[in-house]
Amino acid sequence: MTELLSQSARIHLIQGDCRVTADPEVIMTTVLGSCIATCMRDPVAMVGGMNHFLLPEGQGTDRPTSMRYGAHAMELLVNALLTLGARRERLEAKLFGGARMTDGLTDIGDKNAAFAQRYLEHEGIRFLGGSTRGRQARKLQFWPVSGRARQLQLPHAPEIPLQLPRTPRETGVVEFF
């Protein structure tokens, strides 16, 4: 959900969230694994915001589903900032997250990070850096008006081996439930 925040606050974003503000006292926070958070602002208009998306692109068209996808989340963030007076040519962004959290499965974190970087390049939004990919989850704090960001890497949890279901042996016996 996108909303204009006008009171001093610490705002925690979860998957599918997008927030924008012109309040210099607001701090936005999130925790990221393979997800991406885009921290974007216009330094002249003094407005900024953050999104948090789960997957690069998808099929969802209803609002709760589409908010999980980067394509929708990025457009929502840009448009919300423009509504607050930002100008597209002055937008600048930092990207965080995109970690590879589990071996043996598709590296969705890498796909998320690659999508976000391509989006910024395609839209002509200045990419200031950040911290993407790697193997660890992150806790992120972002001051949207100033553009300051602080990241804390969380301890790497031991990986639990992926347990695939055992294939039953063919015995000629059929079991009904």
Sine and cosine of phi, psi and omega as CSV:
sin_phi,cos_phi,sin_psi,cos_psi,sin_omega,cos_omega
0.00,0.00,0.69,-0.72,0.05,-1.00
-0.98,-0.19,0.70,-0.71,0.07,-1.00
-0.48,-0.88,0.48,-0.88,0.06,-1.00
-1.00,0.09,0.81,-0.59,0.00,-1.00
-0.97,-0.23,0.78,-0.62,-0.04,-1.00
-0.86,-0.51,-0.03,1.00,0.01,-1.00
-0.93,-0.37,0.49,-0.87,0.04,-1.00
-0.88,0.47,0.75,-0.66,-0.08,-1.00
-0.23,-0.97,0.32,-0.95,0.21,-0.98
-0.97,-0.26,0.87,-0.48,-0.06,-1.00
-0.93,-0.37,0.84,-0.54,0.02,-1.00
-0.99,-0.15,0.82,-0.57,0.02,-1.00
-0.99,-0.15,0.61,-0.79,0.10,-0.99
-0.89,-0.46,0.05,-1.00,-0.01,-1.00
-0.79,0.61,0.76,-0.64,0.03,-1.00
1.00,-0.02,-0.05,1.00,-0.01,-1.00
-1.00,0.08,0.42,-0.91,0.13,-0.99
-0.51,-0.86,0.78,-0.62,0.00,-1.00
-0.70,-0.72,0.56,-0.83,0.07,-1.00
-0.70,-0.71,0.41,-0.91,-0.01,-1.00
-0.34,-0.94,0.34,-0.94,0.17,-0.99
-0.90,-0.44,0.12,0.99,-0.05,-1.00
-1.00,0.07,0.89,-0.45,-0.03,-1.00
-0.93,0.36,-0.19,0.98,0.00,-1.00
-1.00,0.01,-0.19,0.98,-0.06,-1.00
-0.97,0.24,0.71,-0.71,0.12,-0.99
-0.87,-0.49,0.80,-0.60,0.05,-1.00
-0.97,-0.23,0.67,-0.74,-0.03,-1.00
-0.76,-0.65,0.41,-0.91,0.12,-0.99
-0.32,-0.95,0.23,-0.97,0.11,-0.99
-0.85,-0.52,0.75,-0.67,-0.12,-0.99
-0.81,-0.58,0.63,-0.77,0.22,-0.98
-0.90,-0.43,-0.98,-0.22,0.04,-1.00
-0.99,0.13,-0.23,0.97,0.04,-1.00
-0.92,0.39,0.26,-0.96,0.06,-1.00
-0.88,-0.48,0.65,-0.76,0.21,-0.98
-0.91,-0.41,0.79,-0.61,0.10,-0.99
-0.98,-0.20,0.84,-0.54,0.05,-1.00
-0.96,-0.28,0.91,-0.42,-0.13,-0.99
-0.76,-0.65,0.54,-0.84,0.04,-1.00
-0.41,-0.91,0.26,-0.97,0.18,-0.98
-0.91,-0.42,0.93,-0.36,-0.09,-1.00
-0.94,0.35,-0.32,0.95,0.03,-1.00
-1.00,0.09,-0.74,0.67,0.02,-1.00
-0.96,0.28,-0.25,0.97,0.00,-1.00
0.85,0.52,0.75,0.66,0.10,-1.00
-0.77,-0.64,0.47,-0.89,0.01,-1.00
-0.32,-0.95,0.12,-0.99,0.01,-1.00
-0.15,-0.99,0.00,-1.00,-0.05,-1.00
-0.60,-0.80,0.55,-0.84,0.22,-0.97
-0.83,-0.55,0.19,-0.98,0.00,-1.00
-0.58,-0.82,0.94,-0.34,-0.03,-1.00
-0.86,-0.52,0.44,-0.90,-0.15,-0.99
-1.00,-0.08,-0.64,0.77,-0.08,-1.00
-0.69,-0.72,0.47,-0.88,-0.05,-1.00
-0.90,0.43,-0.79,0.62,-0.05,-1.00
-0.56,-0.83,0.37,-0.93,0.00,-1.00
-0.26,-0.97,-0.11,-0.99,-0.11,-0.99
-0.99,-0.14,-0.16,0.99,-0.10,-0.99
-0.90,0.43,0.70,-0.71,0.05,-1.00
-0.91,-0.42,-0.36,0.93,0.05,-1.00
-0.97,0.23,0.45,-0.89,-0.13,-0.99
-0.83,0.56,-0.77,0.64,-0.02,-1.00
-0.87,0.49,-0.61,0.79,-0.01,-1.00
-0.96,0.28,-0.73,0.69,-0.08,-1.00
-0.91,0.41,-0.42,0.91,0.00,-1.00
-0.91,0.41,-0.34,0.94,0.00,-1.00
-0.98,0.21,-0.24,0.97,-0.11,-0.99
-0.98,-0.19,0.67,-0.74,-0.06,-1.00
-0.85,0.52,-0.65,0.76,-0.04,-1.00
-0.84,0.55,-0.70,0.71,-0.01,-1.00
-0.96,0.27,-0.68,0.73,-0.05,-1.00
-0.89,0.46,-0.62,0.78,0.00,-1.00
-0.93,0.38,-0.70,0.71,0.02,-1.00
-0.89,0.45,-0.65,0.76,0.00,-1.00
-0.89,0.47,-0.69,0.72,0.00,-1.00
-0.90,0.43,-0.74,0.67,0.00,-1.00
-0.87,0.50,-0.76,0.65,-0.04,-1.00
-0.90,0.44,-0.61,0.79,0.03,-1.00
-0.91,0.42,-0.63,0.78,0.04,-1.00
-0.92,0.39,-0.64,0.77,0.04,-1.00
-0.88,0.47,-0.60,0.80,0.04,-1.00
-0.89,0.46,-0.52,0.85,0.01,-1.00
-1.00,0.09,0.05,1.00,0.04,-1.00
0.95,-0.31,0.01,1.00,0.05,-1.00
-0.93,0.38,0.38,-0.92,0.11,-0.99
-0.88,-0.47,0.71,-0.71,-0.09,-1.00
-0.80,0.60,-0.66,0.75,-0.06,-1.00
-0.94,0.34,-0.23,0.97,0.03,-1.00
-0.98,-0.20,-0.08,1.00,-0.05,-1.00
-0.91,0.41,0.61,-0.79,0.08,-1.00
-0.68,-0.73,0.52,-0.86,-0.13,-0.99
-0.64,-0.77,0.47,-0.88,0.16,-0.99
-0.82,-0.57,0.57,-0.82,0.00,-1.00
-0.87,-0.49,0.63,-0.77,0.01,-1.00
-0.67,-0.74,0.49,-0.87,0.07,-1.00
0.97,-0.23,-0.45,-0.89,0.01,-1.00
0.97,0.22,0.48,0.88,-0.01,-1.00
-0.96,0.26,0.45,-0.90,0.15,-0.99
-1.00,0.02,0.96,-0.29,-0.13,-0.99
-1.00,-0.04,-0.38,0.92,-0.06,-1.00
-0.61,-0.79,0.76,-0.65,0.11,-0.99
-0.97,0.22,0.41,-0.91,0.09,-1.00
1.00,0.03,-0.13,0.99,0.04,-1.00
-0.87,-0.50,0.20,-0.98,0.06,-1.00
-0.83,0.56,0.67,-0.74,0.01,-1.00
-0.99,0.15,0.98,0.19,-0.04,-1.00
-0.91,0.41,-0.49,0.87,0.04,-1.00
-0.87,0.49,-0.68,0.73,0.03,-1.00
-0.91,0.42,-0.66,0.75,0.03,-1.00
-0.90,0.44,-0.65,0.76,0.04,-1.00
-0.89,0.47,-0.74,0.68,-0.02,-1.00
-0.89,0.45,-0.69,0.73,0.01,-1.00
-0.89,0.45,-0.67,0.74,0.03,-1.00
-0.86,0.50,-0.75,0.67,-0.06,-1.00
-0.89,0.46,-0.66,0.75,0.02,-1.00
-0.92,0.40,-0.66,0.75,0.05,-1.00
-0.89,0.45,-0.66,0.75,0.00,-1.00
-0.87,0.50,-0.76,0.65,-0.02,-1.00
-0.87,0.49,-0.69,0.73,0.00,-1.00
-0.90,0.44,-0.72,0.69,-0.03,-1.00
-0.89,0.46,-0.61,0.80,-0.04,-1.00
-1.00,0.05,-0.05,1.00,0.02,-1.00
0.95,0.32,0.46,0.89,0.02,-1.00
-1.00,-0.05,0.79,-0.62,-0.06,-1.00
-0.90,0.43,0.81,-0.59,-0.01,-1.00
-0.99,-0.14,0.90,-0.43,-0.06,-1.00
-1.00,-0.06,-0.09,1.00,-0.02,-1.00
0.91,-0.42,-0.55,-0.83,-0.06,-1.00
0.72,-0.70,-0.61,-0.79,0.00,-1.00
-0.44,-0.90,0.96,-0.28,0.00,-1.00
-0.82,-0.58,0.32,-0.95,0.03,-1.00
0.94,0.33,-0.45,-0.89,-0.07,-1.00
1.00,0.06,-0.28,-0.96,-0.10,-0.99
-0.84,-0.54,-0.01,1.00,-0.11,-0.99
-0.88,-0.47,0.53,-0.84,0.13,-0.99
-0.94,0.33,0.32,-0.95,-0.05,-1.00
-0.70,-0.71,0.54,-0.84,0.22,-0.98
-0.96,-0.28,0.75,-0.66,-0.11,-0.99
-0.84,-0.54,0.67,-0.74,0.17,-0.99
-0.85,-0.52,0.68,-0.73,-0.02,-1.00
-0.67,-0.74,0.78,-0.62,0.10,-0.99
-0.99,-0.14,0.99,-0.17,-0.20,-0.98
-0.90,0.44,-0.55,0.84,-0.05,-1.00
-0.97,0.25,-0.67,0.74,-0.02,-1.00
-1.00,0.09,-0.41,0.91,-0.05,-1.00
1.00,0.04,-0.01,1.00,0.00,-1.00
-0.93,0.37,0.67,-0.74,0.05,-1.00
-0.72,-0.70,0.60,-0.80,0.05,-1.00
-0.72,-0.70,0.74,-0.68,-0.03,-1.00
-0.85,-0.52,0.65,-0.76,0.12,-0.99
-0.85,-0.53,0.87,-0.50,0.07,-1.00
-0.98,0.22,0.75,-0.66,-0.02,-1.00
-1.00,0.07,0.47,-0.88,0.00,-1.00
-0.85,0.53,0.63,-0.78,0.01,-1.00
-0.96,0.30,0.86,-0.52,0.02,-1.00
-0.97,0.22,0.60,-0.80,0.04,-1.00
-0.88,0.48,0.65,-0.76,-0.03,-1.00
-0.98,0.20,0.71,-0.70,0.07,-1.00
-1.00,-0.06,0.83,-0.55,-0.05,-1.00
-0.85,0.53,0.64,-0.77,0.03,-1.00
-0.94,0.35,0.84,-0.54,0.01,-1.00
-0.98,-0.19,0.93,-0.36,0.06,-1.00
-1.00,0.09,0.56,-0.83,0.02,-1.00
-0.89,0.46,0.62,-0.78,0.02,-1.00
-0.96,0.28,0.64,-0.77,0.05,-1.00
-0.99,0.11,0.83,-0.56,-0.01,-1.00
-0.93,0.37,0.55,-0.84,0.06,-1.00
-0.97,0.26,0.58,-0.82,0.04,-1.00
-0.97,0.24,0.86,-0.51,-0.01,-1.00
-0.83,-0.55,-0.08,1.00,-0.04,-1.00
1.00,0.10,-0.02,1.00,0.01,-1.00
-0.99,-0.16,0.72,-0.70,0.03,-1.00
-0.93,-0.37,0.76,-0.65,0.01,-1.00
-0.95,-0.32,0.76,-0.65,0.04,-1.00
-0.96,-0.27,0.56,-0.83,-0.03,-1.00
-0.99,-0.13,0.00,0.00,0.00,0.00
